């Protein structure tokens, strides 16, 4: 947490995060054009944001793209803000605007657990509902198989998809079509990739949500920071988040 607060304390670094919030997946050159400082200065600030986990990078050919990772900020919220907030506060955290290019969202988090236990928490329907807004995800998790996001007691089908890749306990790829409302049904299928890398006594989990159309409804990806925060909380403490969003379908 100390690195997150240190990174956010600088106004230039906050402005860099604002730029990535406005348009995710920017190169160093694109970000450099927006700031009155040297290329080295921008690189230095980006390095500190990466070290704090607030920015993640991906190679696309020769380009190195930078993505906003809101998960650490969500963890700060869950630890100190949500316990004091009224239920309606969570509804004010919607993403403000839609991006102008094909969207790819990248989220990462470190969890003190084993790859096997993390994998189980992702695919087990009873565990999944503990941190996934109370909804289960069911499948036999074989390539080509169907998967469903649903609330069994209420008979609600919230989404479905197809399993594309399975490499336990390292990588899982599947499509997802949201079905919880007319405003998201029309968006069609997008792709979700879970990647697990063990680092000493912890796991580095990267979740990439891509193949989103231009200007896609932010409901499709806006819940991931809370879901990943809930996953980390449950695996490390055995406790459930009590933020309004976490209780949505419980």
Sine and cosine of phi, psi and omega as CSV:
sin_phi,cos_phi,sin_psi,cos_psi,sin_omega,cos_omega
0.00,0.00,-0.55,0.83,-0.03,-1.00
-0.86,0.51,-0.66,0.75,0.00,-1.00
-0.91,0.42,-0.58,0.81,0.02,-1.00
-0.91,0.43,-0.75,0.66,0.00,-1.00
-0.90,0.44,-0.64,0.77,0.02,-1.00
-0.90,0.44,-0.67,0.74,-0.01,-1.00
-0.91,0.41,-0.65,0.76,-0.04,-1.00
-0.97,0.25,-0.25,0.97,-0.06,-1.00
-0.94,0.34,-0.37,0.93,-0.06,-1.00
-1.00,-0.04,0.79,-0.62,-0.05,-1.00
-0.90,0.44,-0.53,0.85,0.02,-1.00
-0.92,0.38,-0.66,0.75,0.02,-1.00
-0.92,0.39,-0.58,0.81,0.08,-1.00
-0.90,0.43,-0.60,0.80,0.03,-1.00
-0.92,0.39,-0.59,0.81,0.07,-1.00
-0.89,0.46,-0.67,0.75,0.05,-1.00
-0.91,0.42,-0.60,0.80,0.06,-1.00
-0.88,0.47,-0.64,0.77,0.01,-1.00
-0.90,0.43,-0.65,0.76,0.02,-1.00
-0.96,0.29,-0.47,0.88,0.11,-0.99
-0.92,0.38,-0.62,0.78,0.00,-1.00
-0.94,0.35,-0.67,0.74,0.01,-1.00
-0.55,-0.83,0.97,-0.26,-0.03,-1.00
-0.97,0.24,0.37,-0.93,0.08,-1.00
0.96,0.27,0.69,0.72,-0.01,-1.00
-0.99,-0.11,0.50,-0.87,0.08,-1.00
-0.99,0.13,0.22,-0.98,0.07,-1.00
-0.86,0.52,-0.67,0.75,0.00,-1.00
-0.88,0.48,-0.65,0.76,0.01,-1.00
-0.90,0.43,-0.66,0.75,0.00,-1.00
-0.95,0.33,-0.60,0.80,-0.01,-1.00
-0.86,0.50,-0.59,0.81,-0.03,-1.00
-0.89,0.45,-0.37,0.93,-0.10,-1.00
-1.00,-0.08,0.00,1.00,-0.05,-1.00
-0.75,-0.66,0.64,-0.77,-0.01,-1.00
-1.00,0.08,0.90,0.43,0.04,-1.00
-0.46,-0.89,0.18,-0.98,-0.04,-1.00
-0.94,0.33,0.30,-0.95,0.07,-1.00
-0.85,0.52,-0.63,0.77,0.01,-1.00
-0.89,0.45,-0.62,0.79,0.01,-1.00
-0.90,0.44,-0.68,0.73,0.03,-1.00
-0.90,0.43,-0.67,0.75,0.02,-1.00
-0.87,0.50,-0.66,0.75,-0.02,-1.00
-0.89,0.45,-0.69,0.72,0.02,-1.00
-0.92,0.39,-0.66,0.75,0.02,-1.00
-0.89,0.45,-0.60,0.80,0.02,-1.00
-0.89,0.46,-0.66,0.76,0.02,-1.00
-0.92,0.39,-0.60,0.80,0.05,-1.00
-0.92,0.39,-0.60,0.80,0.06,-1.00
-0.91,0.41,-0.68,0.73,0.00,-1.00
-0.89,0.46,-0.49,0.87,0.03,-1.00
-1.00,0.08,-0.08,1.00,0.00,-1.00
0.99,0.17,0.15,0.99,-0.04,-1.00
-1.00,0.09,-0.30,0.95,0.05,-1.00
-0.75,-0.66,0.70,-0.71,0.10,-0.99
-0.85,-0.53,0.45,-0.89,-0.06,-1.00
-0.86,-0.51,0.47,-0.88,0.06,-1.00
-0.64,-0.77,0.66,-0.75,0.07,-1.00
-1.00,0.07,0.75,-0.66,0.12,-0.99
-0.80,-0.60,1.00,-0.06,-0.12,-0.99
0.92,0.39,-0.81,-0.58,0.02,-1.00
-1.00,0.04,-0.12,0.99,-0.06,-1.00
-1.00,-0.02,0.60,-0.80,0.12,-0.99
-0.95,-0.33,0.92,-0.40,-0.07,-1.00
-0.99,-0.16,0.59,-0.81,-0.02,-1.00
-0.94,-0.35,0.74,-0.67,-0.02,-1.00
-0.83,-0.55,0.64,-0.77,0.11,-0.99
-0.95,0.32,0.76,-0.65,0.07,-1.00
-0.90,-0.43,0.99,-0.17,-0.09,-1.00
-0.99,0.16,-0.01,1.00,-0.09,-1.00
-0.86,0.50,-0.72,0.69,0.02,-1.00
-0.85,0.52,-0.59,0.81,0.04,-1.00
-0.93,0.37,-0.60,0.80,0.06,-1.00
-0.89,0.45,-0.60,0.80,0.02,-1.00
-0.91,0.42,-0.63,0.78,0.07,-1.00
-0.89,0.46,-0.70,0.72,0.03,-1.00
-0.86,0.51,-0.74,0.67,-0.06,-1.00
-0.90,0.43,-0.51,0.86,-0.04,-1.00
-0.98,0.17,-0.65,0.76,-0.13,-0.99
-0.89,-0.46,-0.39,0.92,-0.10,-0.99
-0.99,-0.12,-0.75,0.66,-0.18,-0.98
-0.88,0.47,-0.50,0.87,-0.03,-1.00
-0.93,0.38,-0.33,0.94,0.01,-1.00
-0.97,-0.26,-0.18,0.98,-0.16,-0.99
-0.99,0.10,0.48,-0.88,0.13,-0.99
-0.98,0.21,0.41,-0.91,-0.06,-1.00
-0.81,0.59,-0.53,0.85,-0.08,-1.00
-0.97,0.25,-0.19,0.98,-0.06,-1.00
-0.89,0.45,-0.63,0.78,-0.04,-1.00
-0.86,0.51,-0.50,0.87,0.00,-1.00
-0.94,0.34,-0.19,0.98,-0.02,-1.00
-1.00,-0.02,-0.01,1.00,-0.11,-0.99
-0.99,-0.13,0.40,0.92,0.01,-1.00
-0.90,0.44,0.53,-0.85,0.10,-0.99
-0.93,0.38,0.70,-0.72,-0.24,-0.97
-0.97,0.23,-0.57,0.82,-0.12,-0.99
-0.58,-0.82,0.31,-0.95,0.01,-1.00
-1.00,-0.09,0.55,-0.83,-0.02,-1.00
-0.99,0.16,0.35,-0.94,-0.12,-0.99
-0.99,-0.11,-0.09,1.00,0.02,-1.00
-0.84,-0.55,0.13,-0.99,0.03,-1.00
-0.84,0.55,0.74,-0.67,-0.18,-0.98
-0.99,-0.12,0.62,-0.78,0.13,-0.99
-0.68,-0.73,0.81,-0.58,-0.01,-1.00
-0.92,-0.39,0.75,-0.66,-0.03,-1.00
-0.84,-0.54,0.79,-0.62,0.02,-1.00
-0.80,-0.61,0.63,-0.78,0.06,-1.00
-0.65,-0.76,0.44,-0.90,-0.04,-1.00
-0.39,-0.92,0.52,-0.86,0.10,-1.00
-0.97,-0.25,0.75,-0.66,-0.04,-1.00
-0.78,-0.63,0.77,-0.64,0.02,-1.00
-0.98,0.20,1.00,-0.04,-0.01,-1.00
-0.25,-0.97,-0.03,-1.00,0.06,-1.00
-0.99,-0.14,0.38,-0.92,0.05,-1.00
-0.85,0.53,-0.63,0.78,-0.03,-1.00
-0.90,0.43,-0.68,0.73,-0.02,-1.00
-0.94,0.34,-0.62,0.79,0.04,-1.00
-0.91,0.42,-0.69,0.72,0.03,-1.00
-0.85,0.52,-0.71,0.71,0.02,-1.00
-0.87,0.50,-0.65,0.76,-0.02,-1.00
-0.91,0.41,-0.45,0.89,0.01,-1.00
-0.98,0.20,-0.64,0.77,-0.14,-0.99
-0.98,-0.19,-0.29,0.96,-0.02,-1.00
-0.98,0.20,0.85,-0.53,-0.08,-1.00
-0.89,0.46,-0.60,0.80,-0.02,-1.00
-0.95,0.32,-0.61,0.79,0.05,-1.00
-0.95,0.30,-0.67,0.75,-0.07,-1.00
-0.83,0.55,-0.63,0.78,-0.06,-1.00
-0.94,0.35,-0.27,0.96,0.01,-1.00
-0.93,0.36,-0.43,0.90,-0.04,-1.00
-0.78,-0.63,-0.07,1.00,-0.07,-1.00
-0.97,-0.25,0.80,0.60,0.01,-1.00
0.88,0.48,0.29,0.96,-0.03,-1.00
1.00,0.06,0.12,0.99,-0.02,-1.00
-0.98,-0.19,0.57,-0.82,0.03,-1.00
-0.99,-0.11,0.44,-0.90,0.15,-0.99
-0.85,-0.53,0.88,-0.47,-0.10,-1.00
-0.89,-0.45,0.69,-0.73,0.07,-1.00
-0.14,-0.99,0.27,-0.96,0.17,-0.98
-1.00,0.02,0.00,1.00,0.12,-0.99
0.83,0.55,0.69,0.73,0.16,-0.99
-0.93,-0.37,0.54,-0.84,-0.02,-1.00
-0.83,0.56,0.77,-0.64,-0.01,-1.00
1.00,-0.03,-0.14,0.99,-0.03,-1.00
-0.98,0.20,0.36,-0.93,0.04,-1.00
-0.99,0.11,0.52,-0.85,0.15,-0.99
-0.74,-0.67,0.47,-0.88,-0.01,-1.00
-0.73,-0.69,0.66,-0.75,0.15,-0.99
-0.97,-0.25,0.89,-0.45,-0.15,-0.99
-0.46,-0.89,0.25,-0.97,0.10,-0.99
-0.89,-0.45,0.99,-0.17,-0.15,-0.99
-0.83,0.56,-0.72,0.70,-0.08,-1.00
-0.88,0.48,-0.60,0.80,-0.06,-1.00
-1.00,-0.03,-0.10,0.99,-0.04,-1.00
0.91,0.42,0.51,0.86,-0.05,-1.00
-0.99,-0.15,0.81,-0.58,0.12,-0.99
-0.98,-0.18,0.92,-0.39,-0.09,-1.00
-1.00,-0.09,-0.35,0.94,-0.01,-1.00
-0.05,-1.00,0.29,-0.96,0.10,-1.00
-0.53,-0.85,0.17,-0.98,-0.04,-1.00
-0.12,-0.99,-0.19,-0.98,-0.02,-1.00
-0.76,-0.66,0.67,-0.75,0.05,-1.00
-0.98,0.21,0.82,-0.57,-0.06,-1.00
-0.97,-0.24,-0.64,0.77,-0.01,-1.00
-0.61,-0.79,0.63,-0.78,0.06,-1.00
-0.66,-0.75,0.89,-0.45,0.03,-1.00
-0.64,-0.77,0.97,0.25,-0.07,-1.00
-0.94,0.35,0.61,-0.79,-0.09,1.00
-0.98,-0.22,0.77,0.64,-0.11,-0.99
-0.90,-0.43,-0.66,0.75,-0.17,-0.99
-0.51,-0.86,0.72,-0.69,0.06,-1.00
-0.68,-0.74,0.78,-0.63,0.01,-1.00
-0.78,-0.63,0.73,-0.68,0.04,-1.00
-0.48,-0.88,0.36,-0.93,0.12,-0.99
-1.00,0.04,0.26,-0.96,0.07,-1.00
-0.50,-0.86,0.79,-0.61,0.11,-0.99
-0.91,-0.42,0.86,-0.50,-0.02,-1.00
-0.97,0.22,0.69,-0.73,-0.06,-1.00
-0.78,-0.62,0.17,0.99,-0.12,-0.99
-0.99,0.17,-0.11,0.99,0.04,-1.00
-0.25,-0.97,0.39,-0.92,-0.01,-1.00
-0.88,0.48,-0.50,0.86,-0.05,-1.00
-0.95,0.32,-0.30,0.95,0.03,-1.00
-0.94,-0.34,-0.35,0.94,0.00,-1.00
-0.86,0.51,-0.60,0.80,-0.07,-1.00
-0.96,0.29,-0.18,0.98,-0.04,-1.00
-0.95,0.31,-0.39,0.92,-0.02,-1.00
0.98,0.22,-0.22,-0.98,-0.09,-1.00
-0.99,0.10,0.61,-0.80,0.17,-0.98
-0.81,-0.59,-0.01,-1.00,-0.10,-0.99
-0.83,-0.55,0.65,-0.76,0.01,-1.00
-0.84,-0.55,0.79,-0.62,0.01,-1.00
-0.85,-0.52,0.82,-0.57,0.07,-1.00
-0.96,-0.27,0.81,-0.58,0.02,-1.00
-0.80,-0.60,0.80,-0.60,-0.07,-1.00
-0.89,-0.46,0.80,-0.60,0.07,-1.00
-0.79,-0.62,0.82,-0.57,0.02,-1.00
-0.98,0.19,0.74,-0.68,0.06,-1.00
-0.76,-0.65,0.99,-0.16,-0.07,-1.00
0.82,0.57,-0.88,-0.47,-0.06,-1.00
-1.00,-0.08,0.25,0.97,-0.04,-1.00
-0.75,-0.66,0.14,-0.99,0.08,-1.00
-0.85,-0.52,0.68,-0.73,0.13,-0.99
-0.99,-0.12,0.93,-0.36,0.00,-1.00
-0.97,-0.23,0.83,-0.56,0.09,-1.00
-0.91,-0.42,0.82,-0.57,0.07,-1.00
-0.91,-0.40,0.85,-0.53,0.03,-1.00
-0.91,-0.41,0.83,-0.56,0.04,-1.00
-0.91,-0.40,0.94,-0.34,-0.07,-1.00
-0.72,-0.69,-0.23,-0.97,-0.12,-0.99
0.83,0.56,0.60,0.80,0.08,-1.00
-1.00,-0.05,0.67,-0.74,-0.02,-1.00
-0.93,0.36,0.27,-0.96,0.07,-1.00
-0.87,0.50,0.78,-0.62,0.01,-1.00
0.94,0.34,0.46,0.89,-0.03,-1.00
-0.86,0.51,0.50,-0.87,0.02,-1.00
-0.84,0.54,0.79,-0.61,-0.08,-1.00
-0.94,0.35,-0.14,0.99,0.10,-0.99
-0.91,0.42,-0.42,0.91,-0.06,-1.00
-0.92,0.40,-0.56,0.83,-0.10,-0.99
-0.82,-0.57,-0.17,0.99,-0.10,-1.00
-0.93,0.38,-0.33,0.94,-0.04,-1.00
-1.00,0.04,-0.16,0.99,-0.07,-1.00
-0.86,0.51,-0.67,0.74,0.02,-1.00
-0.84,0.54,-0.65,0.76,0.01,-1.00
-0.94,0.34,-0.63,0.77,0.02,-1.00
-0.89,0.46,-0.73,0.68,-0.02,-1.00
-0.93,0.37,-0.58,0.82,0.08,-1.00
-0.89,0.45,-0.67,0.74,0.03,-1.00
-0.91,0.40,-0.60,0.80,0.04,-1.00
-0.89,0.46,-0.73,0.69,0.02,-1.00
-0.89,0.46,-0.71,0.70,-0.02,-1.00
-0.87,0.50,-0.71,0.70,-0.05,-1.00
-0.93,0.37,-0.69,0.73,-0.03,-1.00
-0.92,0.39,-0.57,0.82,-0.07,-1.00
-1.00,0.02,-0.45,0.89,-0.09,-1.00
-0.82,-0.57,-0.31,0.95,-0.09,-1.00
0.98,0.20,0.08,1.00,-0.03,-1.00
-0.98,-0.18,0.38,-0.92,0.02,-1.00
-0.97,-0.24,0.58,-0.82,0.11,-0.99
-0.94,0.35,0.53,-0.85,0.01,-1.00
-0.88,-0.47,0.36,0.93,0.10,-0.99
-0.92,0.38,0.48,-0.88,-0.04,-1.00
-0.79,0.61,-0.68,0.73,0.00,-1.00
-0.90,0.43,-0.59,0.81,-0.01,-1.00
-0.91,0.41,-0.42,0.91,-0.05,-1.00
-0.99,-0.11,0.16,0.99,-0.18,-0.98
-0.80,0.59,-0.73,0.68,-0.07,-1.00
-0.90,-0.43,0.35,0.94,0.03,-1.00
-1.00,0.01,0.00,0.00,0.00,0.00
